[in-house]
Amino acid sequence: MTAANELVRLTVVANQPEAEMIRGLLATNGIESMYRMLDFAAGAWDGYAVAGAREIMVYAGDLEMARELVTTH
């Protein structure tokens, strides 16, 4: 069982602008989130990725509401 305050994956998006857009939607609805590069993002191995997929993370306690927001918008 996952604790409500543990970070879990909400979704994976194609790039940073898309990640920022989803994070804005979540924040507007009171859900904290973060994103991080996936290992296969361009340049991920050198730590300076400017392109590539991003994984959006939310707290487990917010996951259900976050999924609903992302799928309805």
Backbone as JSON, one array per atom type, in Angstrom:
{
  "sequence": "MTAANELVRLTVVANQPEAEMIRGLLATNGIESMYRMLDFAAGAWDGYAVAGAREIMVYAGDLEMARELVTTH",
  "N": [[0.84, -1.18, 0.0], [0.5, 2.23, -0.78], [1.69, 5.13, 0.81], [-0.1, 8.15, 1.53], [1.43, 10.44, 1.28], [3.47, 9.83, -0.44], [5.32, 10.16, -3.45], [3.98, 9.52, -6.65], [3.7, 8.26, -10.02], [1.86, 10.16, -12.26], [1.5, 10.62, -15.03], [3.15, 10.37, -18.24], [4.59, 12.71, -20.36], [5.25, 14.28, -23.56], [7.11, 16.42, -23.63], [8.76, 19.31, -22.06], [7.15, 21.76, -22.17], [4.53, 20.67, -22.33], [4.44, 19.31, -19.91], [4.58, 21.46, -18.12], [2.14, 22.71, -18.69], [0.26, 20.81, -17.8], [0.98, 20.7, -15.12], [0.24, 23.27, -14.38], [-2.56, 23.12, -14.62], [-3.07, 21.24, -12.62], [-2.12, 22.64, -10.34], [-3.87, 24.81, -10.29], [-6.07, 23.55, -9.37], [-5.39, 22.91, -6.82], [-3.53, 20.85, -6.46], [-0.42, 19.62, -5.7], [2.55, 19.14, -7.61], [5.27, 17.69, -9.49], [7.82, 17.46, -12.02], [10.01, 15.31, -13.85], [12.85, 14.44, -15.85], [12.85, 11.66, -18.02], [14.96, 8.79, -18.31], [15.46, 8.34, -21.0], [15.25, 10.79, -22.2], [16.37, 13.35, -24.43], [19.75, 14.0, -24.1], [19.78, 13.31, -21.43], [21.71, 11.89, -20.08], [23.83, 13.61, -19.65], [22.79, 15.46, -17.93], [21.63, 17.81, -18.81], [19.17, 18.02, -20.24], [17.14, 19.27, -22.79], [15.06, 18.59, -24.3], [12.58, 16.07, -24.76], [10.86, 13.34, -23.08], [8.85, 13.76, -20.12], [8.16, 12.86, -16.79], [5.35, 13.14, -14.82], [4.74, 13.73, -11.48], [2.74, 13.17, -8.59], [1.36, 13.48, -5.26], [0.4, 10.45, -3.68], [-2.07, 10.52, -2.4], [-3.44, 12.4, -3.88], [-3.72, 11.34, -6.36], [-6.0, 10.1, -7.65], [-7.81, 12.26, -8.04], [-6.18, 13.91, -9.6], [-5.78, 12.33, -11.89], [-8.39, 12.3, -12.9], [-8.72, 15.02, -13.53], [-6.76, 15.37, -15.55], [-7.62, 13.59, -17.53], [-10.08, 14.64, -18.26], [-9.61, 17.11, -19.32]],
  "CA": [[0.0, 0.0, 0.0], [1.27, 3.46, -0.9], [1.32, 6.2, 1.74], [-0.7, 9.32, 0.85], [2.44, 11.47, 1.04], [4.51, 9.3, -1.32], [5.17, 10.58, -4.85], [3.67, 8.46, -7.61], [3.59, 8.74, -11.39], [0.55, 10.48, -12.82], [1.55, 10.38, -16.46], [4.36, 10.75, -18.96], [4.26, 13.59, -21.48], [6.28, 14.32, -24.59], [8.12, 17.46, -23.5], [8.64, 20.21, -20.92], [5.96, 22.63, -22.23], [3.34, 19.89, -22.0], [4.51, 19.06, -18.47], [4.23, 22.72, -17.45], [0.72, 22.94, -18.88], [-0.46, 19.91, -16.9], [1.25, 21.14, -13.75], [-0.59, 24.46, -14.15], [-3.92, 22.63, -14.4], [-3.1, 20.63, -11.29], [-1.95, 23.68, -9.33], [-5.12, 25.58, -10.25], [-7.02, 22.75, -8.61], [-4.85, 22.65, -5.49], [-2.73, 19.62, -6.4], [1.02, 19.81, -5.87], [3.16, 18.17, -8.53], [6.61, 17.96, -9.99], [8.15, 16.59, -13.15], [11.43, 14.98, -14.0], [13.21, 13.83, -17.12], [13.04, 10.21, -18.06], [16.32, 8.45, -18.73], [15.62, 8.36, -22.44], [15.13, 12.16, -22.73], [17.58, 13.78, -25.15], [20.76, 14.61, -23.25], [19.56, 12.99, -20.02], [22.91, 11.35, -19.46], [24.73, 14.67, -19.22], [22.1, 16.29, -16.96], [21.19, 19.07, -19.39], [18.18, 17.73, -21.28], [16.25, 20.37, -23.17], [13.95, 17.99, -25.02], [12.31, 14.69, -24.37], [9.73, 13.01, -22.22], [8.85, 14.12, -18.71], [7.26, 12.09, -15.93], [4.7, 14.03, -13.86], [4.54, 13.06, -10.21], [1.85, 13.8, -7.61], [1.25, 12.69, -4.05], [-0.53, 9.33, -3.85], [-3.4, 10.93, -1.93], [-4.06, 13.25, -4.89], [-3.64, 10.68, -7.66], [-7.3, 9.89, -8.28], [-8.33, 13.55, -8.51], [-5.29, 14.37, -10.67], [-6.11, 11.54, -13.1], [-9.66, 12.78, -13.4], [-8.48, 16.33, -14.16], [-5.97, 15.21, -16.77], [-8.39, 12.9, -18.56], [-11.24, 15.42, -18.67], [-9.22, 18.4, -19.92]],
  "C": [[0.88, 1.24, 0.0], [0.77, 4.49, 0.1], [0.85, 7.41, 0.96], [0.33, 10.38, 0.52], [3.61, 10.98, 0.2], [4.25, 9.78, -2.75], [4.96, 9.37, -5.75], [3.52, 9.08, -9.0], [2.13, 8.97, -11.76], [0.51, 10.12, -14.29], [2.93, 10.7, -17.0], [3.93, 11.58, -20.15], [5.48, 13.75, -22.38], [7.41, 15.31, -24.33], [7.84, 18.39, -22.3], [7.44, 21.15, -21.02], [4.66, 21.9, -21.87], [3.29, 19.6, -20.5], [4.1, 20.31, -17.7], [2.74, 23.0, -17.55], [-0.1, 22.07, -17.92], [-0.23, 20.31, -15.45], [0.43, 22.39, -13.4], [-2.03, 24.07, -13.86], [-4.05, 22.04, -13.0], [-3.03, 21.68, -10.2], [-3.22, 24.52, -9.17], [-6.17, 24.85, -9.42], [-6.47, 22.28, -7.27], [-4.03, 21.39, -5.34], [-1.27, 19.95, -6.66], [1.57, 18.74, -6.8], [4.58, 18.58, -8.84], [6.8, 17.14, -11.24], [9.64, 16.36, -13.17], [11.64, 14.33, -15.35], [13.22, 12.32, -16.97], [14.44, 9.93, -18.58], [16.52, 8.53, -20.23], [15.41, 9.74, -23.05], [16.45, 12.55, -23.38], [18.53, 14.48, -24.2], [20.66, 14.24, -21.79], [20.84, 12.52, -19.33], [23.88, 12.43, -19.01], [24.07, 15.66, -18.25], [21.56, 17.59, -17.51], [20.15, 18.84, -20.5], [17.3, 18.94, -21.54], [15.05, 19.84, -23.92], [13.73, 16.58, -24.48], [11.22, 14.56, -23.35], [9.96, 13.43, -20.77], [7.82, 13.26, -17.99], [6.68, 13.07, -14.9], [4.33, 13.23, -12.63], [3.59, 13.87, -9.33], [1.89, 12.94, -6.34], [0.16, 11.63, -4.24], [-1.94, 9.7, -3.42], [-4.15, 11.79, -2.92], [-4.2, 12.57, -6.25], [-4.99, 10.54, -8.35], [-7.87, 11.19, -8.84], [-7.49, 14.08, -9.68], [-5.58, 13.62, -11.97], [-7.4, 12.02, -13.73], [-9.5, 14.12, -14.11], [-7.78, 16.18, -15.5], [-6.79, 14.54, -17.86], [-9.59, 13.69, -19.04], [-10.88, 16.75, -19.32], [-8.34, 18.2, -21.1]]
}
